[in-house]
Structure formats: C-alpha cells, structure tokens
Amino acid sequence: MVCEMYQKELKIAELAVQRASLFTEKVLSSVDKVDAMDKVDQTPVTVGDLGAQALIISAIHHHFPQDTFVGEESASLLRENQILAERVWQLVSSTHLEDIESESLLVKPKSLEEMLDIIDLGLGSGGREGRVWILDPIDGTLTFMRGQQYAVCLCLVQNGEQKVGILGCPKMSLEDGKISETTIPTNGNGYLVSAVKGQGALLRRLSSAQLQPSWRPHSRIIENRSELQIVDCVAGRSMDQEKHRLVAEKLGVHWPGTELWSTQLKYIALAVGGHDLLIRIPKNEGHRTAVWDHAGGHLIYEEMGGKVTDIYGKDIDFGAGRRCYNNFGNIAAPPAIHGDVLNAVKEILGGVHV
C-alpha cells in the first residue's frame, strides 16, 4: 500500500521550487545580470533571493493558509528602494511555468504591495509546535552571482521534525558523477531533489513546465575509510578550516576535497553527488547556524541513508527557532563511520565541550 502522507505538500512544494528556480535563472540571464546589495549583516542579497521567496511563499500559503514560514529574507530593502521593488515585481509577475495545469496549482502575488507582505511572511519565529515552512530562496548567493552552484531550498517542519524537503539545483550536473562548483549542465536545467520523511529521496530533472518523471537515486557504497570523499569550503570564514584539516588527517582523508560554497549543496553532494563527509566546526563558540541553511538538504541526505548530528553527536533541533540554538557545528557521514568522525573531532578539540 502506497503511503499518501504529505503527497499534496510534496507536489505543491516541488512545483513552487521549480518555478522559483526558473525565476532565479531568469534573473541570471537578464540584461543587467544581478542587482546585489548588502544586508545589515553584509551578506549579498539579490533580486533572485527576494523574488524567489515571494513566489514560494505565495504558492504554499495559498494551499496551506494556517502554516507559518521562516525565510532568510525580508522586504525591508524593497520598501526603501522603489526602483528595485519595481524590478523584482516585474520579474515575479512575468514568471510562470509553461504547463498551464501546473501553473494553475500555484498562486502569485497580485500586486507589488502584496508581494512585499508575502516576502515578510518569512519573518516567522519558527518553533516546535505546528507546521513551519523553512526556506532559503537562494543558498549560495555568492556563487549564484558567478553562475556557479546554488540551491533553492524549502522544507516543511512539523512539531520540530523535518517532514518534506525540496531543493532546486539549476546548475547541478551529475554527468561526471560528482558535483563541483564549476561543473554545470551542458544540456538540461539541473535537478530537483526531494524527500519525504520515511519515504526515501527522489531525483528529477528541472523543467520550465510540468514536473518531470522521478527516480530513486542509489546510495554511494564505501568499502573502506580511505575512499571517503570530503566536501568543504576553504573560502568560508565562519568555520575553522584548520581543525577540519586536522580531523581529515586523523581519518586519513584527503582535504579539502571538493569545495562548495552552498551548505545545502554540500548535503546534496553527500546524498547523490559522489561525496561522503561533511565537517563543520565553527570558529566562534557562540555561533549557531540558521535553520534555512540545513533544513531540507539534511532530510534528503538522511533519507539516502546518511547520518547528521552536531559535533557532539546530538540530533539537529529544527524546532529551536530561526537558528539551531541547541546545536554546535555539524557532522554528516555514513552511519558506519560517523562515530569515527565524532571521535576524531573530539580528539582535535581536546575533549572540550562548548
């Protein structure tokens, strides 16, 4: 008997992420490319981020009006910049799936003001009660602006537990068996990767029309630890790369391995992209990662058989709020070697608990 749990949520979310992915690619191909500014925290925000958040929340909110949202972006910059707001609105209002039936299942803002209000629905506080949709409209904004890897991310969290995760990966290519920053599709539009808790993961090609046929990817099988492929990002400033190197050295794993800027793409690299190990040891003891950098990709990797904890072996708490306040760092690895990685991290840190 086929389990029907969360099938409506999955379909609407997949279509919403597919349309938002189409939008981000439209932004990249626009005449003046990407209009980027700095948010208060000095990270880049683009027309792509803001428009994609509006499209996703609008579609989900129409079907599930009682659900709440936690998104990375707010409309404050658009409220202060009428020219930019008009540009985002023009692109949002002109974006649609080519398949009429699929597009009819989705809803878009009916005015610029409604678009701004919809973006701000993402300012929710999260929590462990009820249904919360966590989204990162573009994870990897820096590499998005370079035409490299990024992901459009959406995850339904119910009572603090991930239930449905979808990532749109427009630049992802599996032609060489491994995801990398610069290996992008030579034909096609990348991939849509999804999972429902307890039902496994699915891959399908991204499309500008209806959802394409899906298939279940195969898990990568490792015969011995020396074959482990690590994924990291030396350019990142918040993680302690020297400790990552020492842990990899202790495990006998080549470091830094493949470098990806997007945290969410790292989970997809582990799930379907030819890699096996992710280590995230923050430099700052007060660092607590944003839930939208992990929700969805984390679930997909677990549904492919992987294991994810913080660096002390605790399960990641997606019900703590807008950040993972009850966790520090991350370890993602096949279950058979996850304990070895935790022990190596403990040795490198000298057994000091943050």
C-alpha positions as CSV (number, residue, x, y, z in Angstrom):
1,M,0.0,0.0,0.0
2,V,1.5,3.4,-1.1
3,C,1.8,5.9,1.8
4,E,-0.1,9.1,0.9
5,M,1.3,11.2,3.8
6,Y,2.4,14.6,2.7
7,Q,1.9,13.9,-1.0
8,K,0.0,17.2,-1.6
9,E,2.6,19.1,0.3
10,L,5.3,17.4,-1.8
11,K,3.7,18.2,-5.1
12,I,2.9,21.8,-4.4
13,A,6.3,22.4,-2.9
14,E,8.1,20.7,-5.8
15,L,6.2,22.9,-8.3
16,A,6.8,26.0,-6.2
17,V,10.6,25.3,-6.0
18,Q,10.7,24.5,-9.7
19,R,9.0,27.8,-10.6
20,A,11.3,29.7,-8.2
21,S,14.3,28.0,-9.8
22,L,13.1,29.1,-13.2
23,F,12.8,32.7,-11.8
24,T,16.4,32.6,-10.5
25,E,17.7,31.5,-13.9
26,K,15.7,34.4,-15.5
27,V,17.4,36.8,-13.2
28,L,20.8,35.4,-14.2
29,S,20.1,35.9,-17.9
30,S,18.6,39.4,-17.5
31,V,20.3,42.2,-19.3
32,D,21.9,43.8,-16.2
33,K,22.5,40.4,-14.6
34,V,22.2,40.6,-10.8
35,D,21.3,43.6,-8.8
36,A,23.1,43.0,-5.5
37,M,23.1,45.0,-2.3
38,D,24.3,44.4,1.2
39,K,22.0,43.5,4.0
40,V,22.7,44.6,7.6
41,D,25.0,41.5,8.1
42,Q,26.9,42.4,4.9
43,T,26.0,39.3,3.0
44,P,24.7,39.8,-0.6
45,V,21.1,39.8,-1.3
46,T,19.7,39.9,-4.8
47,V,16.6,40.3,-6.9
48,G,16.8,36.5,-7.2
49,D,16.6,35.9,-3.4
50,L,13.7,38.3,-2.9
51,G,11.6,37.2,-5.9
52,A,12.1,33.5,-5.2
53,Q,10.9,33.9,-1.6
54,A,7.8,35.8,-2.8
55,L,7.0,33.1,-5.4
56,I,7.5,30.2,-3.0
57,I,5.6,31.6,0.0
58,S,2.7,32.8,-2.2
59,A,2.2,29.3,-3.6
60,I,2.5,27.5,-0.3
61,H,0.4,30.0,1.7
62,H,-2.5,29.6,-0.8
63,H,-2.8,25.9,-0.2
64,F,-1.8,25.8,3.5
65,P,-3.0,29.1,4.9
66,Q,-2.6,28.1,8.5
67,D,1.1,27.2,8.2
68,T,3.8,29.7,9.1
69,F,7.1,30.5,7.5
70,V,10.8,31.0,8.4
71,G,12.7,32.6,5.5
72,E,16.0,34.2,5.2
73,E,14.9,37.4,3.5
74,S,12.7,40.4,4.4
75,A,11.1,43.0,2.2
76,S,12.7,46.0,4.1
77,L,15.2,46.7,1.3
78,L,12.5,46.8,-1.3
79,R,10.3,49.0,0.8
80,E,13.2,51.5,0.9
81,N,14.1,51.2,-2.8
82,Q,11.1,51.7,-5.1
83,I,13.2,51.2,-8.3
84,L,14.4,47.8,-7.1
85,A,11.0,46.8,-5.8
86,E,9.5,47.5,-9.3
87,R,12.2,45.4,-10.9
88,V,11.5,42.4,-8.6
89,W,7.8,42.8,-9.2
90,Q,8.2,42.9,-13.0
91,L,10.2,39.7,-12.9
92,V,7.9,37.9,-10.4
93,S,4.7,38.8,-12.2
94,S,6.2,37.6,-15.6
95,T,7.4,34.3,-14.3
96,H,5.3,31.2,-14.9
97,L,5.5,27.5,-15.7
98,E,4.8,26.7,-19.3
99,D,2.4,23.9,-18.4
100,I,-1.0,25.5,-17.8
101,E,-2.2,22.8,-15.4
102,S,0.9,23.0,-13.2
103,E,0.9,26.8,-13.1
104,S,-2.8,26.8,-12.2
105,L,-1.9,25.0,-9.0
106,L,0.3,27.9,-7.9
107,V,-0.5,31.4,-6.9
108,K,1.5,34.6,-7.4
109,P,1.1,38.0,-5.6
110,K,-1.5,40.2,-7.3
111,S,0.3,43.5,-6.7
112,L,3.7,44.9,-5.6
113,E,2.4,45.7,-2.1
114,E,1.0,42.1,-1.7
115,M,4.4,40.8,-2.9
116,L,6.2,42.8,-0.1
117,D,3.8,41.5,2.5
118,I,4.2,37.9,1.3
119,I,8.0,38.2,1.5
120,D,7.6,39.3,5.1
121,L,5.6,36.2,6.0
122,G,9.1,34.6,6.2
123,L,9.8,36.6,9.3
124,G,8.2,33.9,11.5
125,S,10.0,32.7,14.7
126,G,9.6,29.0,14.0
127,G,9.4,26.7,17.0
128,R,8.4,23.1,17.8
129,E,4.7,23.4,17.6
130,G,2.6,23.3,14.4
131,R,3.7,23.4,10.7
132,V,6.5,25.7,9.7
133,W,7.9,26.0,6.1
134,I,11.6,26.9,6.3
135,L,13.1,28.3,3.1
136,D,16.3,29.7,1.7
137,P,15.3,31.2,-1.6
138,I,18.9,31.0,-2.8
139,D,21.5,29.2,-0.7
140,G,24.9,30.2,-2.2
141,T,24.1,33.7,-3.3
142,L,27.8,34.4,-3.9
143,T,28.2,31.5,-6.3
144,F,24.8,32.2,-7.8
145,M,26.1,35.6,-8.9
146,R,29.0,33.8,-10.5
147,G,26.8,31.4,-12.4
148,Q,28.0,28.5,-10.3
149,Q,26.3,26.2,-7.8
150,Y,23.4,27.3,-5.7
151,A,20.1,25.8,-4.4
152,V,16.5,27.0,-3.9
153,C,15.5,25.4,-0.6
154,L,12.2,24.5,1.0
155,C,11.4,22.3,4.0
156,L,8.2,21.5,5.9
157,V,8.9,21.1,9.6
158,Q,6.1,19.8,11.8
159,N,6.3,19.9,15.6
160,G,10.1,20.4,15.2
161,E,10.7,17.5,12.8
162,Q,11.5,17.7,9.1
163,K,8.8,16.1,7.0
164,V,9.2,17.3,3.4
165,G,12.3,18.7,1.8
166,I,12.9,20.0,-1.7
167,L,15.9,21.6,-3.3
168,G,16.1,23.1,-6.7
169,C,19.6,22.8,-8.1
170,P,19.6,24.6,-11.5
171,K,23.4,24.4,-12.0
172,M,23.9,20.8,-10.8
173,S,25.3,18.3,-13.2
174,L,25.8,14.6,-12.5
175,E,27.5,13.8,-15.8
176,D,30.9,13.3,-14.1
177,G,29.5,11.5,-11.1
178,K,30.5,14.3,-8.7
179,I,29.1,17.7,-8.0
180,S,31.6,20.6,-8.2
181,E,31.4,24.3,-8.3
182,T,32.1,24.7,-12.0
183,T,30.7,21.5,-13.5
184,I,27.3,22.8,-14.7
185,P,24.8,21.2,-17.1
186,T,25.8,21.2,-20.8
187,N,22.2,20.3,-21.6
188,G,19.1,20.4,-19.4
189,N,18.2,22.6,-16.4
190,G,19.8,20.9,-13.5
191,Y,17.8,18.8,-10.9
192,L,15.0,18.9,-8.4
193,V,15.9,16.7,-5.3
194,S,13.2,15.9,-2.8
195,A,12.4,13.7,0.1
196,V,9.5,12.8,2.5
197,K,10.4,11.6,6.0
198,G,10.4,7.8,5.9
199,Q,9.7,7.6,2.2
200,G,13.2,8.0,0.7
201,A,14.6,10.6,-1.7
202,L,13.7,11.4,-5.4
203,L,15.6,13.0,-8.2
204,R,14.0,14.6,-11.3
205,R,15.2,17.0,-14.0
206,L,14.2,20.6,-13.5
207,S,11.7,21.8,-16.1
208,S,10.1,25.0,-17.2
209,A,6.8,23.2,-17.5
210,Q,5.3,20.2,-15.6
211,L,7.2,18.0,-13.1
212,Q,9.4,15.6,-14.9
213,P,9.5,11.8,-14.2
214,S,11.3,11.0,-10.9
215,W,13.6,8.2,-10.0
216,R,15.2,7.0,-6.8
217,P,19.0,7.6,-6.7
218,H,21.4,5.0,-5.4
219,S,23.4,5.4,-2.2
220,R,27.2,5.5,-2.6
221,I,28.8,2.4,-1.1
222,I,32.2,2.8,0.6
223,E,34.4,-0.2,1.1
224,N,37.0,1.4,3.3
225,R,37.7,4.8,5.0
226,S,40.5,5.7,2.6
227,E,37.9,6.1,-0.1
228,L,35.9,8.8,1.7
229,Q,35.4,12.0,-0.3
230,I,35.1,15.1,1.8
231,V,33.3,18.3,0.8
232,D,34.2,21.6,2.4
233,C,34.8,25.3,1.6
234,V,38.2,26.8,2.4
235,A,36.9,30.3,1.4
236,G,34.2,30.2,4.2
237,R,35.0,32.5,7.2
238,S,32.8,31.1,9.9
239,M,34.2,27.6,10.1
240,D,37.6,26.5,11.5
241,Q,39.3,25.1,8.4
242,E,42.5,24.2,10.2
243,K,40.5,21.9,12.6
244,H,38.8,20.5,9.6
245,R,42.2,19.7,8.1
246,L,43.4,18.1,11.3
247,V,40.3,15.9,11.6
248,A,40.6,14.8,7.9
249,E,44.3,14.0,8.5
250,K,43.4,11.9,11.6
251,L,40.9,10.0,9.5
252,G,43.3,9.5,6.6
253,V,41.0,11.5,4.3
254,H,42.3,13.9,1.6
255,W,41.4,17.5,2.5
256,P,39.8,19.9,1.4
257,G,38.4,17.6,-1.2
258,T,35.7,19.2,-3.3
259,E,34.9,22.8,-2.4
260,L,31.3,24.0,-2.5
261,W,30.1,27.4,-1.1
262,S,26.5,26.5,-0.5
263,T,25.9,24.5,2.7
264,Q,22.7,22.9,1.2
265,L,24.5,21.8,-1.9
266,K,27.0,20.0,0.4
267,Y,24.2,17.8,1.6
268,I,23.2,17.1,-2.0
269,A,26.8,16.3,-2.8
270,L,26.7,13.7,0.0
271,A,23.3,12.4,-1.0
272,V,23.7,12.0,-4.8
273,G,26.8,13.8,-5.8
274,G,29.7,11.4,-5.2
275,H,30.8,12.6,-1.7
276,D,30.7,11.2,1.8
277,L,31.8,13.5,4.5
278,L,31.0,17.0,5.8
279,I,32.6,18.6,8.9
280,R,31.6,22.0,10.2
281,I,33.4,23.2,13.3
282,P,32.6,26.9,13.9
283,K,35.4,29.3,14.8
284,N,33.3,31.3,17.2
285,E,31.9,29.4,20.3
286,G,28.7,31.5,20.1
287,H,28.0,30.5,16.5
288,R,24.6,29.0,15.9
289,T,23.7,28.2,12.3
290,A,20.5,29.4,10.6
291,V,17.9,26.6,10.2
292,W,17.4,27.5,6.5
293,D,21.0,26.6,5.7
294,H,20.2,22.9,6.6
295,A,16.5,22.1,6.6
296,G,15.6,20.1,3.6
297,G,19.1,19.1,2.4
298,H,19.7,17.5,5.8
299,L,16.4,15.4,5.4
300,I,17.3,14.4,1.8
301,Y,20.7,13.1,3.0
302,E,19.2,11.2,5.9
303,E,16.6,9.6,3.5
304,M,19.6,8.4,1.4
305,G,20.9,6.6,4.5
306,G,23.3,9.3,5.9
307,K,23.6,10.4,9.4
308,V,23.8,14.1,10.6
309,T,24.4,15.4,14.1
310,D,26.2,18.3,15.7
311,I,29.9,17.8,16.6
312,Y,28.9,16.3,19.9
313,G,26.6,13.7,18.5
314,K,23.3,15.5,19.2
315,D,20.5,15.4,16.7
316,I,19.9,18.7,15.0
317,D,17.0,20.6,16.6
318,F,14.9,22.3,13.9
319,G,12.3,23.4,16.5
320,A,14.5,25.8,18.4
321,G,13.7,28.9,16.4
322,R,15.3,30.7,13.5
323,R,18.6,29.2,14.4
324,C,19.8,25.8,15.7
325,Y,20.2,27.2,19.2
326,N,20.6,23.8,20.8
327,N,23.4,22.6,18.5
328,F,27.0,23.5,17.7
329,G,28.5,22.6,14.3
330,N,27.7,19.6,12.1
331,I,29.0,16.2,11.2
332,A,27.4,14.4,8.2
333,A,28.7,11.0,7.3
334,P,27.7,7.4,6.5
335,P,26.5,5.7,9.8
336,A,29.3,3.2,9.7
337,I,32.0,5.9,10.1
338,H,30.0,8.7,11.8
339,G,31.3,7.6,15.2
340,D,34.9,7.6,14.0
341,V,34.5,11.2,12.8
342,L,33.0,12.3,16.1
343,N,35.9,10.7,18.0
344,A,38.4,12.4,15.7
345,V,36.7,15.8,16.2
346,K,36.7,15.2,20.0
347,E,40.4,14.4,19.9
348,I,41.2,17.5,17.9
349,L,39.1,19.7,20.2
350,G,40.8,18.2,23.2
351,G,37.5,17.0,24.7
352,V,36.4,20.5,25.4
353,H,32.6,20.8,25.2
354,V,31.3,24.2,24.0
